[in-house]
Amino acid sequence: MANLVLEEAEEKMKKTVEATRREFNGIRTGRATPALLDRITVDVYGTQLPLNQVATISVPEARLLMISPWDKSTIPAIERSIMKSDLGLNPSSDGNVIRLAIPQLTEERRRDLTRVVHKKAEEGKVAIRNVRREANEELKKLRKASDISEDEEKRAEERVQKLTDKYISEIDRIQEIKEQEVLEV
């Protein structure tokens, strides 16, 4: 019983770390990467579709993204979606492809992005702590229902805490890497 609670908690914590990692990928650094456009959706054919489902995204140079739509009529919609996003990028189109030049980050923008990284990391840590709280509540319910002993409950709570520490340190590690990436000139 307690093992089931622990496995479920660990699975949720792993998913939280992955979600945080995906959030970090969407934060712009000085380099061009297709992951910058992962969160952008385009209004085409009367529906919202992810950009990578209506176009091919390539990186021909270190500071340039090239978007090749499969249907040329979607170019204006793609440009609108990029302009509305919080990326601060200006698309330029030649009628066949859209080019996104990634500008050099200013020192002030780097500090702002570092704050965003810190905020996203903190949200991930809060989510992990919520998983810990839910797991501990579940263990208490099992104890009250006499499904596990008091000793088993304590041991399981200690293991939940170890899992929590492990995944919070993992978020700290990926946060540090992303902050270094953002601050890199």
Backbone torsions as a table, in degrees:
resi	resn	phi	psi	omega
1	MET	NA	-53.0	-178.9
2	ALA	-64.9	-36.1	179.1
3	ASN	-62.7	-36.1	178.5
4	LEU	-63.2	-43.3	178.5
5	VAL	-62.4	-43.4	-179.6
6	LEU	-64.5	-44.0	179.5
7	GLU	-62.4	-42.7	179.6
8	GLU	-63.9	-42.8	179.5
9	ALA	-63.5	-43.2	-179.5
10	GLU	-64.1	-40.2	179.4
11	GLU	-62.3	-44.3	178.5
12	LYS	-63.9	-38.7	179.7
13	MET	-66.5	-39.9	177.3
14	LYS	-60.8	-43.6	-179.8
15	LYS	-64.4	-35.8	178.2
16	THR	-64.7	-43.3	178.9
17	VAL	-62.9	-42.3	179.1
18	GLU	-64.3	-41.0	178.3
19	ALA	-62.8	-40.5	178.1
20	THR	-64.5	-42.0	178.4
21	ARG	-61.0	-42.3	178.2
22	ARG	-63.6	-40.2	177.1
23	GLU	-59.9	-43.1	179.6
24	PHE	-63.5	-36.5	179.6
25	ASN	-62.1	-29.3	-179.9
26	GLY	-80.5	-4.9	179.3
27	ILE	-89.0	127.0	-172.5
28	ARG	-73.9	133.0	170.9
29	THR	-113.5	-168.5	-179.7
30	GLY	-73.6	-7.5	-176.9
31	ARG	-104.4	151.3	175.8
32	ALA	-83.3	132.7	175.0
33	THR	-149.0	136.9	179.8
34	PRO	-57.8	-23.9	-179.8
35	ALA	-62.4	-20.9	177.5
36	LEU	-59.2	-31.2	-173.7
37	LEU	-98.0	6.9	-177.1
38	ASP	-58.9	-35.5	-175.1
39	ARG	-87.4	-4.4	-176.5
40	ILE	-82.7	129.1	174.8
41	THR	-114.5	149.5	-175.8
42	VAL	-119.7	137.0	177.9
43	ASP	-87.1	96.2	179.1
44	VAL	-131.3	147.7	178.2
45	TYR	53.7	31.5	177.4
46	GLY	76.8	14.5	179.6
47	THR	-145.5	159.7	177.6
48	GLN	-89.3	121.1	178.7
49	LEU	-124.2	146.3	174.4
50	PRO	-61.5	144.3	-178.0
51	LEU	-54.9	-39.2	-177.4
52	ASN	-70.8	-3.5	176.0
53	GLN	-99.1	-4.3	178.0
54	VAL	-120.9	-3.2	-177.4
55	ALA	-157.5	162.3	173.2
56	THR	-98.0	134.0	-179.1
57	ILE	-113.3	125.1	179.8
58	SER	-129.3	164.7	-179.4
59	VAL	-122.7	87.2	-179.0
60	PRO	-72.5	-27.8	178.8
61	GLU	-136.7	168.4	-176.9
62	ALA	-62.5	-30.1	-177.2
63	ARG	-118.4	28.9	-177.4
64	LEU	-141.0	131.6	172.0
65	LEU	-109.6	138.8	177.5
66	MET	-120.9	125.7	-178.5
67	ILE	-110.1	119.9	179.9
68	SER	-111.4	97.8	-179.6
69	PRO	-68.2	145.1	178.3
70	TRP	-73.2	-29.7	177.4
71	ASP	-119.4	114.7	-174.9
72	LYS	-60.7	-23.7	-178.9
73	SER	-70.7	-11.4	-180.0
74	THR	-88.3	-4.5	-177.0
75	ILE	-54.9	-48.6	180.0
76	PRO	-60.8	-38.1	179.8
77	ALA	-67.0	-39.3	178.5
78	ILE	-64.7	-44.7	179.0
79	GLU	-60.1	-43.5	178.8
80	ARG	-59.8	-44.6	-178.5
81	SER	-63.4	-39.5	179.6
82	ILE	-67.9	-41.1	179.7
83	MET	-64.2	-37.7	-178.8
84	LYS	-75.0	-19.5	-177.7
85	SER	-70.1	166.5	-178.6
86	ASP	-89.8	18.4	-177.2
87	LEU	-78.9	-24.1	-179.8
88	GLY	72.5	32.4	-179.8
89	LEU	-110.2	145.3	178.5
90	ASN	-110.0	113.1	-179.7
91	PRO	-75.8	145.9	172.3
92	SER	-127.8	134.6	-173.9
93	SER	-121.8	145.3	173.9
94	ASP	-111.5	13.8	-179.8
95	GLY	95.5	-20.0	178.8
96	ASN	-113.8	-43.1	-179.5
97	VAL	-132.9	160.1	176.2
98	ILE	-112.4	132.0	177.5
99	ARG	-109.7	136.2	176.5
100	LEU	-120.5	109.4	176.4
101	ALA	-83.8	128.4	179.6
102	ILE	-91.6	109.3	-177.6
103	PRO	-72.9	157.7	175.4
104	GLN	-63.5	137.3	-179.8
105	LEU	-79.4	138.1	174.6
106	THR	-79.9	163.8	180.0
107	GLU	-60.6	-41.0	-179.9
108	GLU	-64.4	-42.2	179.5
109	ARG	-65.4	-36.2	177.4
110	ARG	-62.4	-43.5	178.6
111	ARG	-63.7	-41.6	178.0
112	ASP	-60.8	-44.5	180.0
113	LEU	-65.6	-34.7	176.7
114	THR	-62.9	-40.2	176.8
115	ARG	-63.9	-40.3	178.5
116	VAL	-62.9	-43.2	178.6
117	VAL	-60.5	-44.6	-179.7
118	HIS	-61.1	-42.9	-179.3
119	LYS	-63.7	-45.0	179.6
120	LYS	-63.8	-38.9	178.3
121	ALA	-64.6	-41.8	179.7
122	GLU	-63.8	-38.9	177.1
123	GLU	-62.1	-39.7	177.3
124	GLY	-64.1	-42.0	179.5
125	LYS	-65.3	-39.9	178.2
126	VAL	-62.5	-41.3	178.9
127	ALA	-62.3	-39.8	178.9
128	ILE	-66.0	-41.9	178.3
129	ARG	-64.1	-34.6	176.7
130	ASN	-64.9	-38.6	176.8
131	VAL	-63.2	-41.3	178.2
132	ARG	-60.1	-46.9	-179.3
133	ARG	-60.4	-45.2	179.3
134	GLU	-61.9	-42.3	-179.9
135	ALA	-64.1	-43.1	179.0
136	ASN	-64.2	-38.2	177.1
137	GLU	-64.1	-39.9	179.3
138	GLU	-64.5	-40.1	178.1
139	LEU	-64.4	-39.5	177.7
140	LYS	-62.8	-40.4	178.4
141	LYS	-62.5	-43.0	179.1
142	LEU	-62.6	-38.7	179.1
143	ARG	-64.9	-45.3	-179.6
144	LYS	-63.9	-34.6	179.6
145	ALA	-81.8	3.4	179.8
146	SER	61.5	27.7	176.5
147	ASP	-81.7	-26.6	176.4
148	ILE	-134.4	158.3	179.9
149	SER	-83.6	169.5	179.0
150	GLU	-63.1	-39.4	178.6
151	ASP	-63.6	-43.3	177.9
152	GLU	-61.4	-40.7	178.7
153	GLU	-60.1	-47.1	-178.7
154	LYS	-63.0	-45.0	179.4
155	ARG	-62.2	-42.3	-179.7
156	ALA	-65.8	-39.7	178.0
157	GLU	-63.6	-37.8	177.0
158	GLU	-64.6	-39.9	178.4
159	ARG	-67.6	-36.9	176.4
160	VAL	-62.7	-41.2	178.9
161	GLN	-64.6	-39.8	178.3
162	LYS	-63.9	-41.3	176.4
163	LEU	-61.3	-44.0	179.7
164	THR	-59.4	-47.9	179.4
165	ASP	-60.2	-42.5	-178.4
166	LYS	-61.5	-47.7	-175.3
167	TYR	-77.2	-29.1	174.8
168	ILE	-68.5	-39.9	177.8
169	SER	-67.3	-30.9	175.5
170	GLU	-65.0	-42.9	176.7
171	ILE	-64.4	-41.3	176.8
172	ASP	-58.0	-41.7	-178.2
173	ARG	-64.7	-47.4	-179.1
174	ILE	-70.8	-28.4	175.4
175	GLN	-64.9	-44.6	-179.5
176	GLU	-61.8	-43.0	179.1
177	ILE	-61.7	-45.3	-177.9
178	LYS	-66.9	-40.2	178.8
179	GLU	-62.6	-40.8	177.7
180	GLN	-63.3	-40.2	178.8
181	GLU	-62.3	-42.8	-179.1
182	VAL	-67.4	-40.0	-176.3
183	LEU	-80.1	-13.2	-179.8
184	GLU	-64.7	130.1	-178.8
185	VAL	-91.7	NA	NA
